[in-house]
Amino acid sequence: MIEFLPLVKAYPALSRTYGEVCCVAGVQMTAAGPQWIRLYPVPFRSLQDRQQFRKYQRIRLRVTKHRGDRRPETRRPDRDSIEPFGTPIPSSDAWGRRRRWVEPLMAESMCEVRRRQRVDGTSLAVFRPADVQDLQIEDRDIDADRRALARAKAAQGSLLDAISGEDHGRQLRELEEIPHTFKYRYLCGEQGCRGHLQTIIDWEIVQFYRQVRHGKAWRKRMRERWLHEICSAQRDTAFFVGNQHQHPGSFMILGVWWPPLRGEQLELANLGDV
């Protein structure tokens, strides 16, 4: 058994091998400090209620090396062993109690992360972008085959739960495929950086979209929240990134770290205006 602290949770995706699953990235909590771990696959929506966990909430579980995934941080979770405990670590004091598990992992830049990947296979990282320039919202097509797969996987999950005798057997709602992709354009801070454009797949940005999408100004509200607030100069913004198994050189943004700046950071920021 390990103790694991989830830091990011991606919006679920459909896999013909595993069904509906999501990727959860975080750290194994050890006396020596945090160590990156990716849990995959996690059938989050079909977990029993008592097993479902929130970000920054400690969980215990058994994991094994993932034979089908060569990324060094990936572990296959034993679904039945997942056991959340306690309440999520609070965000009080400028996220002070959360920082001990994130700050030791901070990389210098996205450009550095790419170099690490080529050398040692690094596939998870967190870093502070220097200049977040835009949140791009692009339309995407959802074909009929993917809709049919979503319906089939939802029904299949309900049937398997009922057969196994679990007390939470229920018809999952069909996974909603979102007809947009959200991308951050930014400079990462390395001298000579030409810029990055990366898709963000955080479950939270999709949930926010679902809350605002019926308003006429939903794109404006998305940008106000995810660009002007979360990436504002008053926030200590960092991006959690992870790569794709089949395309290890391609990284996506898994989630955003955005506590308010601490006192010493504000002082340094103000010096920059002198």
N, C-alpha and C positions, 0 to 999 in steps of 0.2 A: 504494500500500500504506500502511496505517496500523498503528500499534502500539496495541493495545487491551488493557485490563485488565478482565476480567469481575468484577463485584462481586456480582451476584445472578443467579440462574437460576431461572425459574419452572417449575413442574411442567408437563409437556407438555399441550397441548390439541389437540383435533381440529378441523381446518378443512376445509370442503368444497372450498375453493380450493387450499390448500397441503398438505392431508393432516395428518399428525401433526407439530406444530412446537412450539417453545417460544420464549419471549421471554428474551433475555439483555440485561441492562443493565449498563453500566459506564462507563469513561472512555477517551477517546483520550488517550494519554500524549504530551504535548508539552512543549517547553522552557518554555512560558509557564504550564504547570500543567495540571491535569485538565479535560477538557471532556466533558460528558455525551453518551453515545451509547446508543441502543437498537438492538440487532440483531434484525431480524425480516424474514422467518421463519428460524428455525434448526432444521433437522431433526436435532436433536442425537443421538437414538438410532441414526439411520441413517448418521451420519458414520463414516468409516473410523477404526479404532482409533487410528492415529497422529494423527488430527485432533481427537479428543475432548480437551477441556480441563477444568481444574478452576477453581474460583473463585480469584481472585488469581494466576492463572498468565497471563503475558503471551502474547499471540498476535499474529501478523501476518495481515492479510487485506486484500482489496480490497472496498470498499463503494461503493454509489451511493445517490443520493437515492431515497427510496421514493415513487414517484408515486401509489401508492394509499393513502398514510398521510400525513396533513397535520401530524402532530406534528413539531415542529422537530428533535427529537433522533433521529428514526428513520432508520436506514439499512438498505438491503437488502444482506446479505452475499453475496459470491460464494463459494458453498459450496466449490468446488474450490480456492480460494486459502487456506483456513484453515490456519494453520501455528503450532501452539503451540511455544514455546521456553522453555528454562529450567525451573526448578521454581517452584511457587507461593511467593509472598512469605510468609515465615513469620510466625507470630503471637507470636513471642517479644517480650520487652520491652514488654509491654502493647500488642501489635500496633503497635509504634512505626513499623516500615517501611511498614506499610499506611496509617498515618494521613496521610502526605504526600499521598496520592491521595484521601482522603475528607474531611479537615478543611476544605480550602478550599471544599468544596461545601455545607457545613452551613448549612441554613436555620434561621430563628428558630423556626418553628412550622408546623404543618399549616395553620392558618388563613392564615398568610402565603403558603404554597404555593398555596392556592386563589385568593388574590388575584392572584398572579403568573400563574396559568393564565388568568384572565379578561383580563389585560392583554397578555401576550406569548405565550400558548400553552404555557407551561411544562408539561411532562408527566412529568418525572423530578425527584426531589428526595430529600434525606436530612435528617432533623432529630431532635432529642432530645425524646421525650415527657416531660412533667413527672410524670405519674402514670398508670402502666399498671394499670388496675383489675381487668381480668378477661380470661381467654381463654375465649371461648364456643365450644362445640362443638355444631353443629346438624346434624340429619339432612337428607339431600337425596335425591331420587329420581333414579334412573338409568333412563331409558326404553329400551325394546328397540331403538329406532332408533339411539340412540347406541352401543349395544353392537354392532349390526350394522356401523355405520360404523367402529368401532374394528377389528373383524375385517377388514373390506375394506381399510382403509388399511395394516394390517400386512402383508397378503398382497401388496398393490400395491407396497409399498416393496421387498419381497424380489424381486419380478419385475423391477422397474426396475433394481435393482442387478445382477441376473444378465444382463439384456440389455446393460447398459453395459459389462460385462466387468470390473467392479470386483472386487478380490480379497476383499472382505468381504461379498459377496452372501450373505445369510442371512435366514431367516424371523424377522422381529421378533416378539417376544411381543406379543400384543394389549395395547394400552394399558389399564391398569387404571383404571377410573373410580372415584374414591373416594366412598363413600356419606355423606360428612360434609363440612362446611365449617368452617373454623377462623377465628375473628374476634377481634381485639383491641378491647377497649373502653378508652379512655384520654382523658385531658386533655392537650392539646398544649403547654400552657405560656403561651399568650397570655392576657392578662388578659381575663376575661369569656368565655373559651372554654366552650361548652356541652357539649363532649365529642364524641368521634368513635367510630364503630363501623365497622371496616374488615376485610374478608377478607384473610387472608394466603395467598398462593399460592406461597410458597417451596418449591422441590423438597425441601429438607431437612426441613421439617415433615411432608411426606407420607411421606418415607422413615422418619422416626421413628415415625409412626403405624403403618406397615407392620411395624415391628419389635415394637411393643408391643400391637397390636390383639387378639391372641388371649388375653391375660390378662384376668382379671375386673376388675382395677383399671386398665385402660388409660387411662380418662379422667383418673384421678388422676395417672398417670405423665405424661401429656401436659401437665397443668397444672404439675406439679412442674418439668418441664424448661423449658417454653416460657413460663411465667409467673414461677414462684418462683426459678428459676436464671437464665435469660437476661435477665429484666427485674428482677433483684434490685437492692437499693440498693448493692451492691458492684460493679455493672457499669455501664459507660458506654454505656448502651443508646441506640441510635438506630434509626429505621425508614427503610428505603429504600421510597419509594412511587412509583407510576406510575399514569397514568390509562388509560382505555379509549378506543380510537380513535373508536368510535361514540358514546361518552358521555363527552366530555372533562372534564366536571365531576365524574365519579365516579372516585375514586382507590382503589387497592388497595395493600396492603403486599406488596412484592416480596421482601423479605428483612430480616434484622435484623443490626445491627452491635452486638456485645456484648463488647468487650474489658474487662478489669478496670480499675477506676478507677486513674488514675495518682496519684502521691504528692500533688501539689498539689490534685487533685480530692478526695482523701480528707480533706485538711486542711480544705477548704471545707465538705465534708459534715459533718465533726465540729463545726465552728463552729456549724452550724445546730442542733446538739443542746444547745448551751450555754444 
